[in-house]
Amino acid sequence: MLMASRKMSKPFKLLLINPINQHRKGLLRDKHAIYPPLSLGIIAALTPSHWHIELLDENFEDFSFRLADLVAFTSFTSTVNRAYELSAIYRARGIKTVIGGIHASMMPEEASAHCDVVVINEAEGVWAKLIHDFENNQLQTFYRGKWQSLEGMPVARRDLFHPGYVFGSLQTSRGCPMKCDFCSVHTFNGSKYRQRPINEVLDEFETIPQQRIFVVDDNLIGYSKQSAERAKEFFRGIIARGIKKDWFCQASINVADDEEVLQLAATSGCRLILLGLESEKMEALKDVHKTLNAKRGVGQYAEVFERLHKHGIGVLGTFIMGMESDAEQDLTNRADYIIDSTIDAIQTTIMTPLPGTGLFNRYLKENRLLYTNFPSDWSKYHFGEVVFKPLTMSSAQLSECIRLQAGRMYEPKSLKRRFMQSLKLTGNAVTASWAYASNLQYRNILFEHEKRLTIDDMMIGQQFSDNKENA
């Protein structure tokens, strides 16, 4: 145990800051496309009761200087420059700053040049020591967390989150055994699933104020029979407790292997499942080590969609544009596949090499990164810009090709047709509407300089009414 602080009686103030990429400020403030900063809520829960805590969330408010004894940031790669910028303001006044999160964990030396303290990996195991050291003027530059059991994991201080968030967030596990080339989750959270006790998860689920919930686990269902049974226990618990919320999660295509998983998920409120499909081309899947998809074969995709639809669950399919073997025709084919598919909501992103991934390390070694003036260039690494040199065409050609195909996939009439298709295949108006709203959000992300479309703009409500009358 840590020795009691010599300054325990003094009240301290901790300011938590959730920064946003200032170059994409308007987009990221779409309240339907953002989620509460769960990690900052957990940090608040770990902080001793004699500390006063405030959360400044740039998703909802412009930065204004607030006095504090200690300032803590979490950030992704695309937002880290903003964290560094705000940290400099506080350091200039002699106020200590702390940064954690996935980018700082992958680039700790860089982060230490801009913040006084860097938390590497998960913070739960080191935050108490960090606070103790601060109170005793013994702060270290680096605190390295270890992967711990999630039993007794603190519940995030949701009272600090802005009430404008449409979605709440819930985490039931951490880690991922897959080693996709473009992902650093297995580096940050480990390659084994660490799971919270179901009763603790359900207790927290009941306290979330929002009606819509995003279960943030990288794969809620997992890959083993044991993981599938755990998921069923979770779903049964939601049903038994009478928790009436709509939720969505992430999973792999094996989610459709067990009919009971889907039936219980739907009954407990599951409306959408995000599936990392990435490509319809086998060569591309192998390029990025998307092992399960490649092993099962893309021919199984349609069968998986059909099984989810049978239970009224929509498919949020993610695809990557600009994979290693992609030529212009491949991108056209991918767009054709998506347009013709029965996927309900589509998310397409540009291949982006992030620190801590095999992809980044390889592109750096091969001198294929277009922007390397770090840290300032990190703001370009937001999945919406080509930041590398492709093998089959120029970066400008890739960018233009992606823009053209996105215009086809997210064309308003096409999105309307997709909504009506979802309504027919799932038989669930909530699912279809949720998927349609997701498509509009992704369209607004890709075409951020055009008029932002809403459901009202698209008059989908009238179409839905007409469809019911004609049924």
C-alpha positions, 0 to 999 in steps of 0.5 A: 500500500502507498503511504498516506500523503503528507498533504491529504488534508489539502483539496486539489483540483484535477482538470480532465481535457478531451481534445478534438482535432481542430481541423475537423472541429465541426464534423466531430461535434456531431452529437450523433457521431461521438461517444463520451470519453470513457477513459477520462470518466474512469480516471475520475473514478480512480481519483481520491475523494479529496480532489475536485474534478472537472471535465472540459470536453471540446466535443461540446465547448470551446477551450477556456483556461481553468485553474487546476493543480493537475491537468490530464489528457487522453488522445488519439493520434489525430487529436494529440496535437491539440492535447500538446497545444493545450498542455503548453498553455498550462506548463507555461504557468507552472501547472503539471500536465499528464497525457495517456491513451493509445498514441502516447503509449505508442510514442512516449518519448514524443509525448514526454516532450510536450507533457510533464508525465506520460502514462503508458498503457492502461492507467488503472494500475498506476493512477493511485501512485501518480496521484500520491507522487504528485501530492508529495512532489515526486512525480516521475516522467513515465508511469507504465501500466500493466494489464490487470484483471478487470474484476472490480473495475471502477465505474466511470464518473458519468456525472462529469460527461456532458448531457448532450451525448446521444450515446452512452458507452459500456465496456465489458472486456479488453484485448484482442487475439487478432493481429490485423496489420493496421490495428494497435489494439493488441499492442495496447490492451493485449492479445488475450481477452480480459473480461469483467464479471457479468453482474458488474457489467449489468450493474453499470449498464443500469446506471447509464442515462442514455437510451442508446448504448455503444458496447465498446469491446473490440469483439463482444462475442469473442472467438471461443464457445466460452466467450459466446456463452458469456455473451449469452449470459450478458444478454440474458441478464439484460432481459431478466433485469428489464433493461430497456435500451437499444445498443450496438456492438462490434464483433467478427463474422463468427457472430452468426455461428450461434443462432441463440446468440443472435436471438438473445442479442436481439431480445436484449436490445441489439439493433446493429453489429459492426463487422470489420469486413474491410474488403471483398477481395481475398488478396486484400484480406491476406495483406492486412492479416485479416485472418478470420475473414480470409479463412471463412471466405468473403462468400460467407458475408451474405449468409452472415448478413441474412442471419443477422437480418432474420433477428431484426439486427442490422449490419454496420459493415466497415471497409478500407480503401487503399489497401496494398494491392488495391488498383483503381478497378479494385476500388470500383469493384469494392464500391460495386460490392457495397452498393449491391450488398444487403449491408444496412450501414456502411463505413468506408475509411482510407487505409491509415498507418498509425503508430504502434501498428505493423503497417506504420513501421513498414511504411516508415521503413520503406519511406512511404509516408507522405507526412512525417513532420511529427508531431504536427502532421499527426492531425492528418492521420484521421482516416479521411486523407491519404497519408502514404504512397500507394504501390499501384497509383499516385497518392493523388490518384488514390485520393480522387478515386476514393472520392469518386467511389464515396460519391457513388456509395453515399449518394442520397438516393442510394441511401434511401434505397438502403433504408427501405431495403433494411426495413424490408429485410430486418422488419425492424423500423428502429434498426432501419432508422438507426442504420440510415442515420449512421449512413448520413453521419458517414456521408457528412464525414466524407463530404464535410464541406457540403451541406450536412444532411439530416433525416428531415432533409431526406424526407425519409419519414414520409417515405416510411409512412408511404411504405407502411400504407402500401404494405 
